[in-house]
Amino acid sequence: MERLKGKVAIITGGAGGIGQASAKLFLEEGAKVVIVDVNKELLEKASCQLDHENLSYCVADVSKARDNEKFVEYTLEVYDKIDIFFANAGIEGTSKPLAEYPEKTFDKVIAVNLKGVWLGCKYVIPRMRQGGSVIITSSVAGLKGFKGLGPYVASKHGVLGLMRTAALENAERNIRVNTIHPGPVNNDMMRRIEKEMNPENPTGVMKGFEATVPFGRYAESSEIADMALFLASEQSKYITGREHIVDGGMLTA
C-alpha cells in the first residue's frame, strides 16, 4: 500500500531514531524524502542504512534561518515540490532544577526545539503545495511537567501554540498542522536522559519511567513513525490543529 505515492517529504532530526524510522516508512509508502540534520556524519550513516533511490539528505541547523532556507531550496531543486513537513528535530538539554539550570543550555534547547519549529514553519509552509501536511514532534512533556527538564518541557509546550496558530493560518490552503506527543521512546535521547538523571544507575531511571506507563515499556521509534505516517497521509485529511498522543497510556495513569 503506497499511501504517500508521489509525495515529497522533509524530515528534520532525520538522523535520529524517530527521524530514521519515519524516513524508512515514508519511503516504503512511496514518498521521496529529504532527511535533515546538523550532523553530517550521522546523516551519511543514516542514508547508507536506509539505502533508497528516493532518499536525499541536507546538512542544516534548524535553529538558523539560513539553514532552513537551505533545506527548503535543496528539496525544491531536487524534487520540485514539498507535500509533507515533519518538524522532528529536538534536543533534551540537561537534567537540573530550574534554579540550577545553565542559561546557555536553556537558550540552546529553546533555539532548537521551539525556534527551530517556528523557522521551519516560516520557510517551509509558504512553499508547500495546497493540501499538504505539517507534523511537529512535541512530547508528553508538552502536556505535563517533569522535574529537572524545565526548558525541554517549556519548549514542547511552546510548539503546541505554534501548531494551533499555523493550523488556523493555513486552513484556507487546506494545509493541516498537527503535533505528535510521544512518551519515553527507546532511543539514544532517552539513554542520555537516563544517564543524566542518575549516572550511577541509569537502568533504575528507565525502570522508573516504565513504571509510569500502563503498557510497561518504552515506545519504539517505529511506533511514533506509524502516527507520523497517518498524519502525512490522506487518511488524516480532515484532521488539523490537534495533539496526537503515543504514550502507552502514560498520561492516563
Secondary structure, DSSP 8 states (H G I E B T S, - for coil): --TTTT-EEEEETTTSHHHHHHHHHHHHTT-EEEEEES-HHHHHHHHHHH--TTEEEEE--TTSHHHHHHHHHHHHHHHS---EEEE----------GGG--HHHHHHHHIIIIIHHHHHHHHHGGGS-TT-EEEEE--GGGTS--TT-HHHHHHHHHHHHHHHHHHHHTGGGT-EEEEEEE-SBSSHHHHHHHHHH-TT-HHHHHHHHHHTSTT-S-B-HHHHHHHHHHHHSGGGTT--S-EEEESTTGGG-
